[in-house]
């Protein structure tokens, strides 16, 4: 699965969560897949959620890394 598919699954599993964190190794691929660049604080908005780089060794999660 690619980064966008993993994020879509996480969004579907926890639809009420306002934020989502993506591992650093998947972050560039995810941004390319959704054709967005991170804003000044390093976040993108996708499916009405704030998506951020969660750092190395984290999972795609809606919980704080």
Secondary structure as UniProt FT lines:
FT   HELIX           3..13
FT   TURN            14..16
FT   STRAND          19..23
FT   HELIX           24..34
FT   TURN            40..41
FT   STRAND          43..46
FT   TURN            47..48
FT   STRAND          49..55
FT   TURN            56..57
//
